[in-house]
Amino acid sequence: MSGWLERWRQRRSDLDRGVDADLVRDNYSRYKLAGGLIGFGVLLILLGLKTHISGALPMILASVGGVFVIVGWFLFIWANRADFLLRKPDAEEPPRIFKR
C-alpha cells in the first residue's frame, strides 16, 4: 500500500510541475463545454415548456434541448474518465526474477 501512496504522491508532484499540462487543459475545456451544453439544453427545454407558442415549435425546442443535454452528459462522462486516468499513478513494475 505504501508503494501506491508513493506513486500517487509522485503523480501529484508531476501534475503540479506541469507534466501533461496540455492534457489537463484540454480536459478542463471539455468539462466547460459539457457544462455549457447541459445548461443550454436545459434552457431550451424550459423555453419550450414555459412559452405559450402554438404549433410544433415547443416540441422542437424541447427535443433539441434534450439532445444538447444528452450530448453534454456524455461529454461530461468522457471528461470525468479522462480526469481519473490523468490523476491515476503509474502502475507498479512487476517483480524481476533476475536482478540486473
TAZI-V70589 format. One record per pair of residues at least 6 apart in sequence whose ideal C-beta (glycine too) atoms are under 7 Angstrom apart, sorted by the first residue. I is the first residue (numbers start at 1). J is the second residue. Records with the same first field share a line. If there is no record, write none. Layout:
I = J + J
This chain:
3 = 92
4 = 89
7 = 89 + 90 + 92
8 = 89
10 = 89
11 = 87 + 89 + 90
15 = 24
20 = 86
23 = 86
24 = 86
27 = 79 + 82 + 83 + 86
30 = 75 + 78 + 79
31 = 79
33 = 75
34 = 72 + 75 + 76 + 79
37 = 68 + 71 + 72 + 75
38 = 69 + 72 + 73
40 = 68
41 = 65 + 66 + 68 + 69 + 72
42 = 65 + 69
44 = 61 + 64 + 65 + 68
45 = 62 + 65 + 66
47 = 61
48 = 58 + 61 + 62 + 65
49 = 58 + 62
51 = 58
